[in-house]
Amino acid sequence: MKHEIPVRIIVQDPLPGVAMLVQRGKNELLPATATSANTISFDFTITVDLAPDAPPNFLGKFAQGPKDQRFIYVNSGTYAHQGNTAWSRRAKISLMTITREQIAEVVSSGGRLEAAIPGRSRDGGPVCASVPVIDGWKLSR
């Protein structure tokens, strides 16, 4: 059975002056829903197939990668179509730690799944590569 699940990604402490956008499909980019000096938020939906006796299968334009390794890309700098920047990075946020129970709770409650990630890498630039979700995926109402 397939479900549309609302998702929010929150980038905490982003590098000032560097654009960040969520990748949709191969070439499209999703602008932020909300921005402040301390956070950038993105709201969108992903499709989840909850076949019996199988792990959740994340589908749709925001779910990147092979079936057993799905993730969301947050692009920054030139990958976010920003000119005049030295940065060209993409952060991968894994969907594979989202549980069937969390999905069921979102479906029954009308809430959304939310994940926060750091906005900067150890080198001081925009976050990149595989990024751990701060405190895991959470249900938000």
N, C-alpha and C positions, 0 to 999 in steps of 0.2 A: 504494500500500500504506500502511495506517495503522498508526502505532505510538504507544503510550503512553510518554511520556518523563518521567521524574522530574526535577523542577526544584527548586532552592533559591534563594531571594532572601535576601540578607543586607543589612540596613540598618546601615551603620556610623555610629557617633556620633549616635544619634537624640536629639532634643530631650527632655530629661527631663520627665515628667509629661504628655506628649502621646501619646495612643493611636495606633497604626498597625496597620492590618489590610489584607490583600489582598482585592480585590473579586472575587467569584465571581458570574458572571451580572450581572444588573442591580441586584439588591438584597441579595444574600447577602454575608457577609464571612467570611474565613478568619482565625482567630486565629493568633498566632505559635506556632511549634513550640518555639522556645527564645528566651529573653531573658536579657540581662545588662546591666550598666551601659553597655557599649560597643557592643552589637549586638542586633538583633532578627532572627530567622531564620524563614522561612516555607518549608514543604515541601509540594509538591502535584505533580500530574501534568498535562501538557497532551497533547493528541492532535495528531500531526503526520501529514499526508497527504503521502507522497513519490511523487507521480505522476511517471512518466518525463518527462524534458525540461521540467520545470516547477520553479519554486522551491518550497521547503517551504511547505505551507499549514497554519498553526497553527489548531487547532479546539478546541472545548470551552468550558466555562464561564469559564475563566480568560483565554482569548484574546479581547481586546476589539478593536474597530475593524474597518475594512474589510480585506478579504483581503490587499491588498498593503501594509498598514500595521499589522499586528497588534502588540499591546502588552499588558502587564499593568499594572493599576492598583494602586498602594499608597495607600490612603486614610488620612488623618490628621485628628485633631480631630473635629469634628462629623460629617464624612463617615465616620468610624470609630465612630459612635454614642457619642461621648464628650460628656457634658454639662459645663457649667461650663468652657468653653474658648473662647478667642478665635480658635482656628485652625479652618479649613475648607479642607483642601487634598487634592489627588490628584496623585500622581507617575505618569508614564507611562514604563514600561520597555519599550523596543522589543525585539520578538522577531526583527526582520528581519535582524539581523546574525548570527543562528545559521545555520551552514552545513549542507549535506547531509552533509558529512564528519563534522562534530561529532555529528549525529544518528545516523549509522551507527556511530560509535564508541560512543555511549551504548548503542545497541541491542545491539552485539556484546559490550560489556564488562560490561554490567549496572550501569554507573555512573549519574551524573546530571549535568545541566547546572547550573552555578552562576553567579550574577551577584551582585556586590556594588555597592551604590549608596551615595552619601553620604546621611546622615540629615537634613542641614540645608541650607537654601538660603543664598544670599549675604546675605539680609536677616536671618539668624539664626533664622528660623522653620523649620518642617518642610519637607523637600524637596517640590517641586511642579513641575508642567509636565513637559516632556520631560526625562528625566534620563539622562545618559550612564552607562553601565556602567563601573565602575572596572576597568581592564585587560581588558575584554571578557568574553564568555561563556567559561567554562572547563569542562572535563570534571573531575569529582570522583568518586573511588571510595570 
